[in-house]
Amino acid sequence: MSWLLSGSRGVVLTAYHPSGGTGGRRSGQYTMNHDDSKKIPDGASFDRSGSQDSLDAMSMEDFWKEVENIHETRGNNHEERQAIVVKEPDEGELEEEWLKEAGLSNLFAESTGDSQESMVFLSTLTRTQKAAVEKRVETVTQTLRKKNKHHQIPDVRDIFRPQSDTKGKVCDRSEPSAEGTTESKNEMQDETKDMKFSLGTNEQKSPLEDMPFSETDINLEIPFAEQAANLKDNSVGKIYKDGGGDTLRTNFRLPKDKTGTTKIGDLASQDMKKVYSLALIELTALYDVLGTEFKQQKAAKIKTKDCGLFGVPLSVLLEQDQKKVPGTKIPLIFQKLISQIEEATLETEGLLRIPGVATRVKSLCQELEAKFYEGTFNWENVKQHDAASLLKLFIRELPQPLLTVEYLKAFQDVQNLPTKKQQLQALNLLVILLPEANRDTLKVLLEFLQRVIDHREKNKMTLNNVAMVMAPNLFTFHGLGSKSIEQSEFVMAAGTANVMRFMIQYQKLLWTIPKFIVNQVRKQNTESQKKEKKDKAMKKLLKKMAYDREKHEKQDKTPNDADVPQGVIRVQAPHLSKVSMAIQLTEELKASDIVARFLSEKSGNVQTLKKEEVFLYEIGGNIGERCLDDDTYMKDLYQLNPNAEWVIKSKQS
């Protein structure tokens, strides 16, 4: 399958659907000829200003060879393909869709449902995030007025008036000023003075505020757009180039956070919805500050296969796979192809780079379609390079890209951001925005690719080699209709290979939810709880619940379950033999210490549980539910959320 972006207005993503899986191609539709596939354009040089890594030092041969292999794989199949047309939206349509995605549709829709919830949400936004929302609301408002809509349209200045300055002016982040920065800090101090956590801009010190961030650290405490705005303020009159610590060999890292690192999958679904909205707004704010256009693509619905393996939507695959393996989150064929490659050893030279025999791959593809779910397919007949080709084919043949139509161009455009640190920040937010099925499948793929790289001494597949080979399978090739490779195409190819390399190298970081977003979720939950308590009906309900709970506790309380004294937390472990334990908080006590203490009780079914199977959870208070990493310092977290309950359980329970 190939995804072609042609032009900036009418965009056609072309999906090649296989007959048994190898796809087809009409002459003239792919903009690069075989003769040109390995040709580097004359005079093509890499612009290393801004985001472009120094890939001129790398060989692009693997990239173009992979593109040629993809051509050859399609060569003998003439099946009709289905084109996914991405239309240029009407004026204001893109912004309206963006507000819906951000959960703020009631700012312009006729219905004003959940307006109170939206106001709570808006009150927790940073300056740059507010500016991003204001910009989209203003565009939609002007569009609706032009269309003579009769329902009430809010003035954008009224949306954030409580959070704007005393004169009621709207903060403009397009050109951040030192004065604006000071005003914003004062605003955020006022807004969060009663909170025990920080967005990174108020006077309340975070646990690690005294630790200086080095050039190679990725700061997840201060919003990315705010960092970019401050950098822009401090770089007036300077050209910010990749330099210092931001070089090709830079090893970015996350500073340790005493309150624990939050990974995707650690939070409850209701909090993840808030994370999604905040990530979308923050990504947009970051692009706005950097002066880069961020547009979500929208594909028209097309008819897709409702069964089979190749060319089937991920959602359909998972639906049929979960009937066989309940709870599975990764397509079974995808898992099996990876395991088949690994069974043969990852030390094979040229793994992933050397293609399987095209005719044999096509035959295997057809046989898999017929026999995989019946369990009669003979995997002994599959050679390792053929399995690798089938894996890449599966990715290409998805009816919509693994990185989705909506965000594929955004992933590609990451290469245009000024610094590699900002590219990494944008990738982090984009991964959060992916649908769960796409994100989980991408994670398994990247983990597999890293295992291949770990054997580079034997298989000769370095990080750069693997990135070159996989980029054409994951990213759009931007064809310009020319018979020769234009310099822009060459740079685009290098750029997507760079993004691929970043995704592999920093995959653990990319699956981390930034602390400033988790803190904003905490603040939203706290503010929502405050508003709920003001409601008389809710007060009555809470009173009844408190009465029932007190009655229940009196019935079940044992002499050892007296009221927990100051500096002590009670941890529940309903599935272990020791169901409850009072834990004294100390400066050095970590989440892993508490889990180990429970597991040391050698009785009951605890003997069947392993340390890696159970986790300590933070539940309630200013968070829905959060799985804690082993290095979470419990006293620091308790100060952040004193009203939480603490429960040990497995992720499945």
Secondary structure as the mmCIF struct_conf table of DSSP 4:
data_model
#
loop_
_struct_conf.conf_type_id
_struct_conf.id
_struct_conf.beg_label_comp_id
_struct_conf.beg_label_asym_id
_struct_conf.beg_label_seq_id
_struct_conf.end_label_comp_id
_struct_conf.end_label_asym_id
_struct_conf.end_label_seq_id
STRN STRN1 LEU A 4 LEU A 4
BEND BEND1 GLY A 7 GLY A 10
STRN STRN2 VAL A 11 ALA A 15
BEND BEND2 SER A 19 GLY A 21
TURN_TY1_P TURN_TY1_P1 SER A 27 GLN A 29
BEND BEND3 TYR A 30 MET A 32
HELX_RH_3T_P HELX_RH_3T_P1 HIS A 34 ASP A 36
TURN_TY1_P TURN_TY1_P2 SER A 37 LYS A 38
HELX_LH_PP_P HELX_LH_PP_P1 LYS A 39 PRO A 41
TURN_TY1_P TURN_TY1_P3 ASP A 42 GLY A 43
BEND BEND4 SER A 49 SER A 49
TURN_TY1_P TURN_TY1_P4 GLY A 50 SER A 51
HELX_RH_3T_P HELX_RH_3T_P2 LEU A 55 ALA A 57
BEND BEND5 MET A 58 MET A 58
HELX_RH_AL_P HELX_RH_AL_P1 GLU A 61 ARG A 74
TURN_TY1_P TURN_TY1_P5 GLY A 75 ASN A 76
STRN STRN3 GLN A 82 VAL A 86
HELX_LH_PP_P HELX_LH_PP_P2 LYS A 87 ASP A 90
TURN_TY1_P TURN_TY1_P6 GLU A 91 GLY A 92
HELX_RH_AL_P HELX_RH_AL_P2 GLU A 93 GLU A 101
TURN_TY1_P TURN_TY1_P7 ALA A 102 GLY A 103
HELX_RH_3T_P HELX_RH_3T_P3 SER A 105 LEU A 107
TURN_TY1_P TURN_TY1_P8 PHE A 108 PHE A 108
BEND BEND6 ALA A 109 GLU A 110
TURN_TY1_P TURN_TY1_P9 GLY A 113 ASP A 114
HELX_RH_AL_P HELX_RH_AL_P3 SER A 115 SER A 123
TURN_TY1_P TURN_TY1_P10 THR A 124 THR A 124
HELX_RH_AL_P HELX_RH_AL_P4 ARG A 127 LYS A 146
TURN_TY1_P TURN_TY1_P11 LYS A 147 ASN A 148
BEND BEND7 HIS A 151 HIS A 151
HELX_RH_AL_P HELX_RH_AL_P5 VAL A 156 ILE A 159
TURN_TY1_P TURN_TY1_P12 PHE A 160 PHE A 160
HELX_RH_3T_P HELX_RH_3T_P4 ARG A 161 GLN A 163
BEND BEND8 SER A 164 SER A 164
TURN_TY1_P TURN_TY1_P13 THR A 166 LYS A 167
HELX_LH_PP_P HELX_LH_PP_P3 LYS A 169 CYS A 171
BEND BEND9 SER A 174 GLU A 175
HELX_RH_AL_P HELX_RH_AL_P6 ALA A 178 GLU A 191
TURN_TY1_P TURN_TY1_P14 THR A 192 ASP A 194
BEND BEND10 LYS A 196 PHE A 197
BEND BEND11 GLY A 200 GLN A 204
HELX_LH_PP_P HELX_LH_PP_P4 LYS A 205 SER A 206
TURN_TY1_P TURN_TY1_P15 PRO A 207 ASP A 210
BEND BEND12 MET A 211 MET A 211
HELX_LH_PP_P HELX_LH_PP_P5 PRO A 212 SER A 214
TURN_TY1_P TURN_TY1_P16 GLU A 215 THR A 216
STRN STRN4 ASP A 217 ASP A 217
BEND BEND13 GLU A 221 ILE A 222
HELX_RH_AL_P HELX_RH_AL_P7 PHE A 224 ASN A 234
TURN_TY1_P TURN_TY1_P17 SER A 235 GLY A 237
BEND BEND14 LYS A 238 LYS A 238
BEND BEND15 ASP A 242 ASP A 242
TURN_TY1_P TURN_TY1_P18 GLY A 244 GLY A 245
BEND BEND16 THR A 247 THR A 247
TURN_TY1_P TURN_TY1_P19 LEU A 248 ARG A 249
STRN STRN5 ARG A 253 ARG A 253
HELX_LH_PP_P HELX_LH_PP_P6 LEU A 254 LYS A 256
TURN_TY1_P TURN_TY1_P20 LYS A 258 THR A 259
HELX_LH_PP_P HELX_LH_PP_P7 THR A 261 THR A 262
STRN STRN6 LYS A 263 LYS A 263
TURN_TY1_P TURN_TY1_P21 ILE A 264 GLY A 265
BEND BEND17 ASP A 266 ASP A 266
STRN STRN7 LEU A 267 LEU A 267
HELX_RH_AL_P HELX_RH_AL_P8 SER A 269 LEU A 290
TURN_TY1_P TURN_TY1_P22 GLY A 291 GLY A 291
STRN STRN8 ALA A 299 ALA A 299
HELX_LH_PP_P HELX_LH_PP_P8 ALA A 300 LYS A 301
BEND BEND18 ASP A 306 LEU A 309
TURN_TY1_P TURN_TY1_P23 PHE A 310 GLY A 311
HELX_RH_AL_P HELX_RH_AL_P9 LEU A 314 LYS A 324
BEND BEND19 VAL A 325 VAL A 325
TURN_TY1_P TURN_TY1_P24 PRO A 326 GLY A 327
BEND BEND20 ILE A 330 ILE A 330
HELX_RH_AL_P HELX_RH_AL_P10 LEU A 332 GLU A 343
TURN_TY1_P TURN_TY1_P25 ALA A 344 ALA A 344
TURN_TY1_P TURN_TY1_P26 LEU A 346 GLU A 347
TURN_TY1_P TURN_TY1_P27 GLU A 349 ARG A 353
BEND BEND21 ILE A 354 ILE A 354
HELX_LH_PP_P HELX_LH_PP_P9 PRO A 355 VAL A 357
HELX_RH_AL_P HELX_RH_AL_P11 ALA A 358 LYS A 371
TURN_TY1_P TURN_TY1_P28 PHE A 372 GLY A 375
HELX_RH_3T_P HELX_RH_3T_P5 TRP A 379 ASN A 381
HELX_RH_AL_P HELX_RH_AL_P12 GLN A 384 GLU A 397
BEND BEND22 LEU A 398 GLN A 400
TURN_TY1_P TURN_TY1_P29 LEU A 402 LEU A 403
HELX_RH_AL_P HELX_RH_AL_P13 VAL A 405 ASP A 413
HELX_RH_3T_P HELX_RH_3T_P6 VAL A 414 ASN A 416
BEND BEND23 LEU A 417 THR A 419
HELX_RH_AL_P HELX_RH_AL_P14 LYS A 420 LEU A 433
BEND BEND24 LEU A 434 LEU A 434
HELX_RH_AL_P HELX_RH_AL_P15 GLU A 436 ILE A 453
TURN_TY1_P TURN_TY1_P30 ASP A 454 HIS A 455
HELX_RH_AL_P HELX_RH_AL_P16 ARG A 456 ASN A 459
HELX_RH_AL_P HELX_RH_AL_P17 LEU A 463 LEU A 474
BEND BEND25 PHE A 475 PHE A 475
STRN STRN9 PHE A 477 PHE A 477
BEND BEND26 GLY A 481 GLY A 481
BEND BEND27 LYS A 483 SER A 484
HELX_RH_AL_P HELX_RH_AL_P18 GLN A 487 GLN A 505
TURN_TY1_P TURN_TY1_P31 TYR A 506 TYR A 506
HELX_RH_AL_P HELX_RH_AL_P19 GLN A 507 LEU A 510
TURN_TY1_P TURN_TY1_P32 TRP A 511 TRP A 511
STRN STRN10 THR A 512 THR A 512
HELX_LH_PP_P HELX_LH_PP_P10 ILE A 513 PRO A 514
HELX_RH_AL_P HELX_RH_AL_P20 LYS A 515 LYS A 534
BEND BEND28 ASP A 535 ASP A 535
HELX_RH_AL_P HELX_RH_AL_P21 LYS A 536 ASP A 556
TURN_TY1_P TURN_TY1_P33 PRO A 559 ASN A 560
HELX_LH_PP_P HELX_LH_PP_P11 ALA A 562 PRO A 565
TURN_TY1_P TURN_TY1_P34 GLN A 566 GLY A 567
STRN STRN11 VAL A 568 GLN A 572
TURN_TY1_P TURN_TY1_P35 PRO A 574 HIS A 575
BEND BEND29 LEU A 576 LYS A 578
STRN STRN12 SER A 580 GLN A 584
TURN_TY1_P TURN_TY1_P36 GLU A 587 GLU A 588
STRN STRN13 LYS A 590 LYS A 590
HELX_RH_AL_P HELX_RH_AL_P22 ALA A 591 LEU A 599
TURN_TY1_P TURN_TY1_P37 SER A 600 SER A 600
HELX_RH_3T_P HELX_RH_3T_P7 GLY A 604 THR A 608
HELX_RH_3T_P HELX_RH_3T_P8 LYS A 611 GLU A 613
STRN STRN14 PHE A 615 GLY A 620
TURN_TY1_P TURN_TY1_P38 GLY A 621 ASN A 622
STRN STRN15 ILE A 623 CYS A 627
HELX_LH_PP_P HELX_LH_PP_P12 LEU A 628 ASP A 629
TURN_TY1_P TURN_TY1_P39 ASP A 630 ASP A 631
STRN STRN16 TYR A 633 TYR A 633
HELX_RH_AL_P HELX_RH_AL_P23 MET A 634 LEU A 640
TURN_TY1_P TURN_TY1_P40 PRO A 642 ASN A 643
STRN STRN17 GLU A 645 LYS A 649
TURN_TY1_P TURN_TY1_P41 LYS A 651 GLN A 652
#
